[in-house]
């Protein structure tokens, strides 16, 4: 998710930013661009390179815009759910892109539907557009702040009208959002790697509870939600898996944190082995740390096909299983006859890990010791990571010994929650609910990923 303002070729800048954020979603991509008087949009299913052609970018003229790559945590992967969402209200056009999950979306949606409002998508993000169009907010000062203050849960938003862009984070700061300067213009993005990709200089993070408005008169900061309590709820899974290693997230260098997790994992769960291998890509840095700390040589036992996306963020189980077969291959000469430590960032459902272990056995690995650079994922996430039910989580149904048996490994060790938080400068500011079950937001209204699809439908493409 990103936005630009005051940039000569906004579409090209957005394209490059979205390309660097492709790891955050691969179901669809879109952008909305404005020249100050007219809004142009393009979006579709698939990767950024599939959706946007050079000709398309040339036609998206303007100096400002917002873009999004879709990773569905609410709503099915159908074309109308691809963002940014664009609507026309009585006072003009609004566009919105969103990362996170709104825990009160179902209640708000029901309220608006009962009053006659029509919804075009099954995403929670559309709720904000209805709040913005509501006469109760439209005619009041601080309209956007008032609308945002009605939302509960996790969100980072970028919004756009015909002549300005806005960026906002929920009061707990679950999902990251950063501001950078590009010449005389500005860029906002989910990760700092997108700022670097377009040559923007990192300025600061959007603060939790802040709405930042960027228009012809500059930057304008507003507080729509006061901080509750002494800490925030940054998603620690961003550091474990989701973010790119060259990003700075929540003030932490992702690369350094992952290496340190590997070091701590080696001290917490040592293994007698001949080589250490990491599961690419997000397990590679923890494997590096494990090798440095243990003194066991690091090698490349897996080769990744870089033309396959991230299997964890594929929307359906069948797609994930097929993707694992295509994504990673074992190097037999590296592992044959060896005692192997395999370091992965997480085990969520267990299906991908089991397939990789089986491939290592087939290649002749003598022993396999699995090490995981986060605690067991026992509880569902309702704040922007797609494991919304306990039934999907192997650690919610099995003990560590039972998981070891399921994976068919010789030993299994997880990083403790204490060591997960220890390297972080403000460890109290992180959400670890998927490991502990202690949620900072009331999640009682959450009923599932597809809860807003009361009447499921499919979109059919006709040649």
N, C-alpha and C positions, 0 to 999 in steps of 0.2 A: 504494500500500500504506500502511495507516495502522492505528493502534490508539488507543483512548482508555480512560482509567481515572478513576473518581471524577467522572463527568459525569452530570448529572441525566437527560438524554435522549441516551443514547449513540448510538442509531440515527440520529437526526437529525444529530448531530455527525459521525458516520461518513459519512453521505450527502453532506454538504457538503464534507467532506475529499476523498472519492472523486470528486466532481464537479470539484473543482479539479485532480485528478490524472488526469482523463480522457485527457489527451494522452499518458499513459504506456501506455495499452492500451485497446482498444475491442472486443475479441472477447467479453468477458464481465465480469461484476462480481458481487461477493458480500460478505456481511457475516455475522458471528456475534456475538451479543450475549448477555450474562449479567446476571442480577440477583443473583448470588451463590449461587443454589441451582438455577437452571434455565437451560439454554442454548437459545437460539432462533436459527435461521439462515434466510437467504434468499439465493439466488444463481441466476444464469441467464445465457444468452448475450445479447450486445448491449451497448448503452451503459448507463451508470448510470441515466439517465432512463427507459430501457426496462424495466429489471429491477425497480426499486423504485417502488411507488405510495405515496401518502400513507397508505392503509389498511394497507399492508404495514409501513411504518415505525411506525405506531401500535401494531401488534401485536408489534414487536420491542422489548419493554420491558427495560430494564436500565441499569446505570450504567457498564458496561465492555463493550468489544468490539473486534474487529479487522475490517478490510475490505481488499478487493483489486480492482484492475482488471487484466484479463488481456491480456498481449501475449506470445504464445507463442514461446518460444525452445527449448522442449523439449516434444514432444507436439503432436498436431494440435488444431485448434480445435473440440473436441467438448465437450458439456455437462459430462461427468464430470471434465474437466480444469480447470473453472472453480474458482477458489479464493475463500475459504479452504477447505482440506480439513479435514474433521471426522471423527474416529474415536473409538470408545469402547474404552478399554483396561481392564484389570482394576482399575486404581486411579482410573478416571474418564475424563472426556472431554478430548480434546486437539484444538485447532484450530491450523492453521498457514497462513501466507501468505508468499510467497517472491518476491523479485526476484533474478535472476542465473541462473547455470548451475553445476551440480556436475559437475566433470570426472571424478569417480570414481563417478558414480551407477550406471553400467551394471555395474561390478564388484560394488558393494554389493547392487544389486538381484538379480543372479544368485546371490550368496551366500545371500540370504534366500529366494529362490524355491526353491533347491535344498534348503533346510531345511524347506520346506513353507509358507512365508508366501504370502499371497494379496495381489495388488496390484489396486486398483480403477481406477487411472489410468495414463496413460503419461507422467506428468511426473516429473522428477527430485525435485521437492519432497516427494513421498511417502516418500522414503528416510528423512527425518528422523523421521517418525512411527514407522517400523519400528525405528529406533534407540532411540527413547524407550520403545517397548513391549518392547524386548529385556530379558529378565531379567538379562542381564549388566550392564545399566546401571540398571535399575529399582530394584534393591536397594542401590545404592551412593550415597554422598554425592556431591553435585555432578553429579547425573544428567544434567541438560540440558547442562552444560558438557562432560561426557565425550562425549555424543552429538555435539555440535557440533564437537568436536575431531577427529572421524572424517571430517569432510567436507572435500573439497578443491575449490577453484575459487572462484567468486564467489557470495556470498549476503548479502542483507539479509533477515532473518526477523522477522516478528512472530508470536508464539505466544500461546495463551490456554488456560487451564484455567477451571474454574468460578468461581475466585475471584482470579485474577491474570492480568496480561498480561506478556509478555517481549519484548525487542527485542535483536537480535544482528546483528553484521556480521562478515564473514570477516576474517582477519588481514591481508589486503592492502588492504581498504577499497575494493574495486572499485565497489560501488554505494552511493549516499548513503542516510543515515537520520538523522533529526533528532528531538530531544526538545523539547517545548514545555510550558509550564504554562498551564492554563486554570482560573482561580480556585484552588480547592484540589485540582483534578484535573490530569491529565497527558494529553498527546497526543504520539504518535510518528508520523512520516510520512516518506515518501520524499523530499519536498521541502518547503522552508519556506513555499511558497505555500499549502500545505494548512493549515499552522498559522495563517497570517494569515487564511485564509478563515473559520475558526471563532473567531477572536479570541484564539488562544493566543499567548503570548509565547515567542519562541525562547529556549531555555536553552543548548543545546549539541548537538553531533553525538554520536551513539553512536560510541564509539571502535572502530577495527578490532581484532578479537579480543576484544571486550567483550560480555558478556551482561548486560543491564539488566533486573531484575525489579521490577515495580511491583505492590504489593499494599496491604492496609490499613495496613501499618506503614511505608509510604513507598517510597523508591527503594533498591535494593540492587545494587551493581555487582560483577561477577565477571569475571575474566580467564580465558578458556578457551583462548586461543592467544597465545603470546608473539610479539612482533614479530620478523620475520625480516629481517635486513639493515638498512640505513640508511634505506630508503624504502618507501613504500606503492605501490599500483598503482590509483589512482583512474582511472576511465574518463573520458578527455578528451572522448569523444563526448557525454557529458552536457552539457558546456559548449558544444560545437559545435552540437548539435541537440536532444538529448532533453529537457533540463530546460526549464521555463518561464522566460521572461526575468525575472520578478519574484521568482524564487527565489534563495537563497544556497546554493550547492553546493560542498562541499569548501572552505568558507571564502571562496569567490569570488562576487562579484555577477555573475550570468549576463549581465545586460544590458550591463554595462561591458566584460566580456571579449569579447562578440560585436562591439561597436562597435570595440574596439581591433583585433580581427582584420580588420575592414574597412579600418581605417587602414593597417595593415601590408600588406594585400593591394594597396592602391593604390600604396604605395611599391615593393613587390616586382614588381608587374605593372601598370604604368600603361597607360592606353589613351586614344587620341584619340577622344572621343565627345561627343555632345550631351546625353545624359541617362544617369542611373544608375537602374536599377530593381531591387528585391529580389524574390526568389521568396518569397511569404508561406508561413508566418509566420517560420520560423527563419532565412531569409536576409535578412529586412528590416533587422535591426540591423547586420549586416555591410555592407549596402548604404548605410546611414546613415553609417557610418564611412568607407566608400570615398568617398562624396560629399564629406564634410567635408575629407578629406585631399587629394582631387584637385581640388576646386573645381568639379567637374562637377555641375550641378543634379540633385537627387533628385526623381523623380516616381513616380507610381503607374501602372505599365504593366500590372500584373496586379491583378485583383479576385478575391478569394477568396470562395467560397460557404461560409459558416461552418456550414452544416448538414451538410457532408461532413467526415468525420474525417481524420486524418493518413494519407496514402497509404503512407508508408514502413512503417508498422506494420500494414498490412493483411497477412493471412497468406498469400495466394496471389498469384501474378503477375497472373492475370486480374483479380482484384479491384483490384490497384494500378493497372493500365492503365485500367480503367473509371473508377476514382476520380479519376485525373488529368484526364480529360475533363470530369468533373462539378465538380471542386474549384476550378479556376482558369480564369478567362477573361481575354483580353487586351483592353485599352482601345485600340482602333485609333487614335483621335485623338492619343493620347500618343506612340505609337511610329512612326506613319506618316512615312516619309521621314527618319527620325532614325538616327544612329549610336548604338546602345544598348549600355551595359554592363549585363549581367545578373549579379547576385550571388546565388549559392546557397550553402547551408551545406555541401553535399557532393554528390558524384556516386558512387553506389554501383553500381547496375546499369546506369544510363545510359538506361533506357527512359523515365522521366518527363522527364528533361532534354531528350531528343530531341523529345518531343511538344511541350514548351513552346517550343523553338526553332522548330519547324515552325509553331506558332500565331503566333509573332511575325513570321515571314516572310510568312505569309498576310495578316497585318494590315498589311504594308507597311514593316516595319523595313528600313532601308537597309543597315546593318551590325549584326552581333551579336557582341559580345565577352563571352565567358563567363568569370567569375571565381568561384573556389571558395574558401571560407574554411576549408579544411583540406587536408592533403596527399592525394594519390591513395590510395584505399582498395584496397590490393593483397592483403591477407591476411584470412582469415576471423576473425570474433570468436567466442570460445567462452565469453564471460563475461556474456552478457545482451543482446546486440544481434543481431538476426536476419539475419546474413549468414554462415552457418556453412560455406560451401564456396567455394573459389576460383573455381569455374565461374560463380558468380553475379556476380562482381566484374569490371567492365569493365577496370579498371586492372591486373588480374592477367593479362589476355590481350592488351591493346593498349598501345602507347606513347601518350604525351600527344598526339603529332601524329596518331596513328590515332584517338584518342578525338575530337580536334577534327574530323577528317573524318567520323566517325560521327555526331557531333552536328550537323554542317553549320553550324559557327560560323566567324567570320572569325579569331578568336584565342581561345586558352584558357590560363588561368593558375591554378595552384593555390598556396595558401599553403604555404610550406615548413614542415617539422617544427620547425625552429629558431624561426620566428616564431609557430608554434602554441603553443609552450611559453613563449616569452619573457615574455608578460604575466602569467604565473602566479607567485605568490609562492614556491611550493615545486615548481618544475618537475620535480624528480627524482621526485616522488611520483605521477606520472601514467603510466598504461598507454597506450602508443601502438603496441601490437602490430599493430593493423590497418593501420598505415602502414609499420612496420619489420619485422614478423615476429619481433620479440624478445619472447617470452612469458615472464611471470614465474612461470607455473605449467606443469607438465608436461601437455601436451594430447594425448599419444599415445593415450590411451584414448578420446578423443572420436571418434565415428563418424557423427554427423549428428543433425539435429533430431528425427527420428522413430525413432531407434535403439532406444528402449524399447518401440516398438509391434511386438512380435514377431508378433502376430495382429491386424492392423488391423481395426477394426469401425466401424460407423456407428450413430448414434442417430437413431431415427425418431420424430417427434412425431405423435401421433394425436389428432385433434379429438374 
